[in-house]
Amino acid sequence: MLLRWDGASAKVGSYAAGQPAVLLGALADRLVLLRSGAGRQAAVSTRMTALLPILVQAWASLASSGLLPGVLPANDLCGSA
């Protein structure tokens, strides 16, 4: 789940039902997960994810919030006084 700066949320992806997973890392095209297996065994698995649209959405929501230096908030762009 991606929580945007404007308070909205967007679904990033999901993993198959089963054992809980921990996010180990993020690569350009996949997420690396650590899943607990039967007993004390653990396995590393990957989940293909298109991260570019998510990063663009996150950056756009940050830019529209006015938190970036030199960027006006979205409601100031229309010339409101």
C-alpha positions as CSV (number, residue, x, y, z in Angstrom):
1,M,0.0,0.0,0.0
2,L,1.3,3.4,-0.9
3,L,0.2,6.2,1.4
4,R,0.4,9.4,-0.7
5,W,1.2,12.9,0.7
6,D,-2.3,14.1,0.1
7,G,-3.7,11.4,2.4
8,A,-5.0,9.0,-0.3
9,S,-3.7,5.5,-0.6
10,A,-3.0,3.3,-3.7
11,K,-2.4,-0.4,-3.9
12,V,1.1,-1.3,-4.8
13,G,0.7,-5.1,-4.9
14,S,0.0,-8.1,-2.9
15,Y,1.6,-11.5,-2.3
16,A,-0.1,-14.9,-2.4
17,A,-1.9,-16.0,0.8
18,G,0.2,-18.1,3.0
19,Q,3.1,-17.6,5.4
20,P,3.8,-14.0,6.5
21,A,6.5,-12.2,4.5
22,V,9.1,-9.5,5.3
23,L,10.3,-7.0,2.7
24,L,14.0,-7.5,2.3
25,G,14.6,-5.1,-0.6
26,A,13.3,-3.5,-3.7
27,L,14.9,-3.7,-7.1
28,A,14.0,-1.9,-10.3
29,D,11.4,-4.5,-11.3
30,R,10.7,-6.7,-8.3
31,L,10.4,-6.8,-4.5
32,V,12.5,-9.3,-2.5
33,L,10.6,-11.0,0.3
34,L,11.6,-13.3,3.1
35,R,9.0,-15.9,3.9
36,S,8.9,-18.1,6.9
37,G,8.5,-21.7,6.0
38,A,7.6,-24.9,7.9
39,G,9.4,-25.2,11.1
40,R,12.4,-22.9,11.4
41,Q,13.1,-22.8,7.6
42,A,13.0,-19.4,5.7
43,A,13.0,-18.8,2.0
44,V,13.7,-15.8,-0.1
45,S,11.3,-15.1,-2.9
46,T,10.7,-12.3,-5.4
47,R,7.5,-10.6,-6.5
48,M,7.5,-8.9,-9.9
49,T,6.2,-5.3,-9.5
50,A,6.1,-2.3,-11.9
51,L,7.7,0.3,-9.6
52,L,7.9,3.2,-12.1
53,P,4.2,4.1,-12.0
54,I,4.2,3.9,-8.2
55,L,7.3,6.2,-7.9
56,V,5.7,8.7,-10.3
57,Q,2.5,8.7,-8.3
58,A,4.5,9.2,-5.1
59,W,6.6,12.0,-6.5
60,A,3.6,13.8,-8.0
61,S,1.7,13.7,-4.7
62,L,4.8,15.1,-2.9
63,A,5.2,17.9,-5.5
64,S,1.6,18.8,-5.2
65,S,1.8,19.0,-1.4
66,G,4.3,21.9,-1.6
67,L,6.9,20.2,0.5
68,L,9.6,20.3,-2.2
69,P,11.7,23.5,-2.3
70,G,10.8,25.8,-5.2
71,V,7.5,24.1,-6.0
72,L,4.1,25.7,-5.3
73,P,1.3,23.7,-3.7
74,A,-1.3,22.6,-6.2
75,N,-4.0,25.1,-5.0
76,D,-1.5,28.0,-5.5
77,L,-0.8,27.1,-9.1
78,C,-4.2,28.6,-10.2
79,G,-3.3,32.0,-9.0
80,S,-5.6,32.0,-6.0
81,A,-4.9,34.9,-3.6
